[in-house]
Each structure stands twice: as C-alpha cells, then as structure tokens.
Amino acid sequence: MNRVTLLLLTALAPLSWGTTYLVTTALLPSGHPLLAGLLRALPAGIIALAIGRRLPSGGWWLKSLVLGALNIGAFFPLLFLAAERLPGGVAAAVAGAQPMIILGMSALVLRDRIRPLTAAAAVVGAGGVALVVLGPAAHLDTLGVLAALGGVTATALGMILTKRWGRPAGVGPISYAGWQLTAGGLVLLPLTLLFEGVPASIDGGAVLGYLWLGSVGGLLAYTLWFRGIQLLPVIAPGLLALLSPVVATLLGTLVGGETFTPLQALGIALVLVALVVGQLTALRTTRRSSAPAREQELQASRP
C-alpha cells in the first residue's frame, strides 16, 4: 500500500469523528457522556475480537489496558462531556491543539526532533481550526474546556504509546483495535453504572446514533486509525485529526443551517495548507531517516 492510500484511509477516522458533535446534540440523550462512550466502545470491541480471534498475551494485557484507558476510556467520556457543555466549535477549537501536544510528547517520549516546518504546520492548523469554528458569540465553560483539553491530551499520549509499543507480530489491525476498544469499554462500564446508569428512555434516533458511533466511529475508524499511527510518522495522523472539527463545522452549515463565513473559508484553507505541508515534511523526514538503514542493509548483504 502506498503512502497516499494509507493517508486517505487513515483520514477516514477523523472524518467520521467529525460527526460526533452533531450526533451527540441531535440524537443522543443528554447527561449521559459515560454511557455514550461505553456504547461506542464495548460492543465494537467485542465484535472486533470475534472477527480477529486473537487475545493479548504476556505484557500486552497491561499495554492494551493502558492504551484502551487513554484512547477510549478517558477520551470518549471527556469528548461527550465537552460536546454537551460547549458549542461544538469551542470544543473543536480546543481539539485543534492536539498536533502541538503530540509534537511535545513525541520529543519527550520518542525522542523525535521537532522540526520548525512541522511545528509551524501544527500552529497554522490550530489557528485555521480556530477560524473555522470560533464565532464572536462563543461561550466558554470552564469544565467543558478542561474536558476537551483532557480528552485530546489523553488520546495524544495514547497515540505516542501506540507508536512506541507497535503491534505484536501476527496480530491484525482489527484484533488490535478490538483489544483497545474492549479494554476502554470495560474501564467505562463500572463508571457508567456508578455515576450515570441508563436513561429512562432511548428512542429510535438515539439507537441510530449509538449504532453510527459504534460501527463507523468506533470499529471501522479505530482499526484504520491505529494502523495509520503504526505505519506513519506520529505527527501525520496527528495533523489529520484537524479534519474532524472542519467536518463538524461543515455539517453544522449543511444540516444545522448555520452561516458559513469568508473567515471560516480562510480557516479551512489554512487547515488544508497545514495538512499538506505537514505530510510532505513527515514524508521527507521518513525518507532521510530510512536511508542510512537501507545503506546498512546493502553493505551487510555485500560479500
């Protein structure tokens, strides 16, 4: 699979996550962010385990629990809590800072060098997201902002550890996603029963919302996402995550009847520029870093 195809497939994950804000506010019962995260993760994880037919072994039981807790168990409820307490634009603007968080964590954990062009792309992308989603009447709720920031920080650390630990040999991406979705769902299960319970009624719209988030936004998206993290430089999927708030804004315009302004168009243009520059920089860095390894392999193969 070539890099462009891999990038496009990985991009399907944040594109699908961009529907979360609309689905949460339009279809799901309010006041149940833990339940929303649980129903998004656990059923999808069990289905993935049934398809992949592989369970963790050895140290991967603990690693799967840690990754599932970060990428799913912490991220999902914080995401839904932010979506409930903030306008979608404000929550998305906070999420736009994730590439910068990833850059900092990759330098600390993976010892990756922060390249100026990549850092500039992350800053421009975050600025573009802010232009897309923030309006003059944006309301800032402290708990909502902290939830959004905590969610993107947790999943950023999850991405870094996913990159560092890799995937066990012989384990496919569906099984790997199933480990994390199931672990995250099991983390959410007791919290949901303890703090929220089940709403008095769940209508047909909520059922459709949960099905969408669990199938497309859960099983499919995370299978593609985790594979992309492992095969691409970690900043590449980090920048792709900027597509999520852009999709959320476009859906708000097309479905919710919101106004689309020239300033938002400028923001989308900046996000796209940041995506292109960031991906090209990551590709060039990957080629440079892999060149010495290829030369060593050639020298070792010579008589």
Salt bridges, closest charged atoms under 4 A:
ASP141 OD2 - ARG85 NE 2.85
